[in-house]
Amino acid sequence: MEYIFEVGGFGLRWYSTLVALGLGLGAWLATTEAKRRNEDTNHVFNLLLIALPTSLIGARAYHVIDQWNEIYSRDVLRVIQIN
C-alpha cells in the first residue's frame, strides 16, 4: 500500500486521506448551502453522525460480499478485521 508517511507502527495512506478530505469538503459544501437557504446548519452535522457510520458499515458489507469466495469463506474472522 502507498503511504504518505510512516512513523513507527502508524502509516497514513493516500486512500484514507482522500476519503477524509472528501468528507470534509462535502460537510463544508452542505453547510454553505444550508446557510444560503437559511436552514439550520446543525442539521448537516447531525446527518453526518448518522451517515458516516452507516456508510462505513455498508462499504465493509459490500466488500465482504464481493470478496466472499476469494477471501472470507476460508477465514470468517477476517470479516471483522478492518485494518
N, C-alpha and C positions, 0 to 999 in steps of 0.2 A: 504494500500500500504506500501511497505517496504521502509523505508528511511535510507540513510547512516547517515545523521544527520538532525536535525531540529532546527532552531533558529527563534524564533518569528513566523511570518507567512510564512517563507521560509523553504522549506524542499528539500533536494537534494535526489532524488530517484536513486536506482540502475539502473533502465532501462535507464534513460536519461544519466547517467554517462557512461554506456557501449556503447550507441549509439555514444556519443561524442568521446570516445576512439577509436571506430571502424572507425569513420570519420577521426580522426587524423592519425591513422595507415594507412588507405587507401591513404590519401594525401601524407604521408611520403614515402610509397612504390611507388606510382606513380611518385613522384619527383625523387626518387632514380633511377627508371627505365628510366625516361626521361634523366637524366644526363648520364646514362650508354649508351644510344643510341644517345647522343649528340644532343638532342632535346631541345627546349626552355622550361624551367621549368615553365614559367609563364602560359603556356597553361593549366597546371594542375589546377592552382588556378582560371583561367578563367572558366574552366569547372565546378569547384566546385560552382562558383557563379550561374551557371545555374542549375546544378544537385541538389543542396541542396534544394532550394525552391520547385522545381518541384517534387522532391521525397517526401517532406513533404505533399504537396497538394495531390499527388497521394495516399499516405498512408492514409491520412484522408478520401479521397473519397472512397477508398476500405473499410475502417472501417464503414463508414456511410451506404454504400450499403449493406454490410454484416449484419449489425445490424439494418437495417431499420425497420423491423417488430417488433422487440423486444423493441427498444428504441426510434428511431427518428420519426416514423409515428405518435406517440402520442404527441410529442413535437418537432416541426420542428426547433425551435430556438436553440435547443441543437446542431444542426449541426455545428454552428459556435463557440461553446464553446470548446476550445481546452485544458482546464485545466485538 
